[in-house]
Amino acid sequence: MKKDLIVIKFGTASITKPNGEPDQNIIADIAEQVAELAKKNRIVIVSSGAVGAGKHFIKNYEGEISQRKAAAAIGNPLLLSMYSQHFAKFGTQVAQSLCERQHFANRGQFLQLKETYQELWKNNIIPIANENDVVSNRELRFSDNDELATLIAGGFGASVLMICTVAGGLLDKEKKVVPEIKSISEDIIGLVDSSKSSLGLGGMASKLTFTKLATKMGIKVIIFGMAKPQGIPEALSQNSGSTFLPETVKLSARNKWLASGGLSVGKLMLDSGASKAILSRKSLLAVGIKSLEGDFGKGEVVELLDDKLQVIAVARVRESSEALKDNPKTQNLVVAHADDIVML
């Protein structure tokens, strides 16, 4: 029987001391709990903290991009060494996986990454993923590691995505953890404190954005903390943290990859007729496009926006942006076939 996949993301503040250095005690707890969990599940850890681990080696550190890249180059091996040391106590090997956006945006590269992970799981090795900060040309980010974790969870077919935070969950207005959320409504979004950790890149707003995307792909999302004993298994058992229930969907592996966000290179703004057609699972015709943004080629992924500029779907297009600008209203020209459109 195929093991379930659980993706567990640890933010910088959740695994570091106030000065940004990794907290050995928390990493030891993570190793013990995840090693046990890995006996019955496939696991991917997405871990921030490389910049924090390396920045104190950089003189006069001020957080400039070149300094962050240098700090990450120092911090990544230090952080992986700590994970490796603690997992070894439980007979578990870990592997480093430094990812870039192209590894997900390009289907061929994504499948190669997936094959590598499958080989690691086959040998009971846990991949520890992080962005390849040293060479990233987008200011070190996907948008943050919440996005990377969601891409992995969606693209690889995870059943659960766990996101570790200092807060330990989504807090209500009385600062108590909301235990279960059936849908991410405006009321839920209204609970978000706009502040974020000085150590990390993403706050709760980021987490809810990618949580919403993950639940739409049928993935259960748990936002939890490591402050209490057995933080990971307790959150999985819904005894702590905030559990966001997944929607019931039937998406192929390919369409989960397509929908997993962060891949789009352009936007198509649709008129009301085209929006209704898309919502009715029909193909997108050129005549229904009011305007477009971005430069994209045939086969690339774009977002589809309705007349209120709300993203309603992503699509793999059959026409380039240049062709659409040259022939904007060609009759019966299929820009995206219904099979290549995934609703969001």
Secondary structure, 3 states (H helix, E strand, C coil): CCCEEEEEEECHHHHECCCCCECHHHHHHHHHHHHHHCCCEEEEEEECCHHHHHHHHCCCCCCCHHHHHHHHHHHHHHHHHHHHHHHHCCCCEEEEEEECCHHHHCHHHHHHHHHHHHHHHHCCEEEEEEECCCCCCCCCCCCCHHHHHHHHHHHHCCCEEEEECCCCCCECCCCCECCEECCCCHHHHCCCCCCCCCCCCCCHHHHHHHHHHHHHCCCEEEEECCCCCCHHHHHHCCCCCEEECCCCCCCCHHHHHHHCCCCCCCEEEECHHHHHHHHCCCCEEHHHEEEEECCCCCCCEEEEECCCCCEEEEEECCCCHHHHHHCCCCCCCEEECHHHEEEC
